[in-house]
Amino acid sequence: MSGWGIHRRPGTQMHALVAASSPLALGALVLGFTVSASHWNQGSTAVTAGQAALLCLAFLALVPRHRWPLATYALSCAAAASFMVAGGPPGPLLLAPFWGLLTVVAATSWRRWLPAGLVGGAVLAISHGLGGQAPLADSIFVLVWLLLATAAGAALTVRRRFAAEVAARSRWAQQSRAEEERRHMAEERLRIAREVHDVVGHSLAVISLQAGVAEHLLDSKPEEVRRAVTAIRKVSRQALGELRAELASLRGGTPESGRAPTPGLEDIPALVVVMREAGMAVDLDLGPNLGELPAAVGAATYRIVQESLTNVARHAASGARVRVGLERQPSWVRVEVVDSAADPGPSEPLIEGHGISGMRERVTALGGRFRIERRPAGVRVWAELPVARP
């Protein structure tokens, strides 16, 4: 139905139809078998209309069995017992109350279905005895009835526990996947935040230095001003390109094909040249046998040097001199950035902002060590990153 009616899924409707029609189909089959057997067996009496009605009632009572399991079981037992008391032959008819008992077993605990099975078996056995059977046969009937019910209960209990365990494992797997996706998303956002901070912070620091140079030399040295403006344009264009790529990644798209590769150890000399052109005195000490580093280690080394030089440009006093040192050993690479004229003075505490936190996070993620400390004449940044043995 649609509009104001209730809409049900086709699968739910089909399941309800099958559940309702199954007892009716089985009842019709049992009725036909019972009538045929009474007709063809010599000495058997024909099934009367009343007996046929009771047989049909025993199966018809099972239609709402999932909603009222105990009531439908009791009604089916009563109809089957009345059929046997009325002289009807026992046999396939007993499938109806036993089906009802299985529904009770599936819907309740053993504290309810065991007494129900015992009472139902006793009622059917007495009715069976009233039909002229021996007491021993009645006792065997009750025993077999309870054994079958107990076996069905044990099988259903095992099935329930197995289904519950499977469902619990499925929920745990879904939760684990969701947590893993959230963790990856948080890590990716943190990575992008670090990259954006480093790119924007460094670019603005260089632009600020170059703008200061241009303002100071505007009247006296126009050629120097032109070079400063050219450098500002170059740095701005590079920063915009990197930001565009990171924003595309944040939106879930693929980075642009023209995106520059991740900077590494080999890009540090060019970075130092840019800072020198901006007016900063930088000494670069590259140790021997630096060789190639893993991409993650090289990118972290570059970002540490970049952020350290950016902090010097933003916070150090005019005329500060910076030394950048790199040293490589078989199992680690060490980077050290020290400036010689920081401001404010050494008495004030060193406040860690997002840039310092980003450097620390990069080093920690790679299993390295990181330190930053204020010295009497500046700030020292030191990091040691592990690398694979050659």
Order of alpha helices (4+ residues) and beta strands (2+ residues): alpha-alpha-alpha-alpha-alpha-alpha-alpha-alpha-beta-alpha-beta-beta-alpha-beta-beta
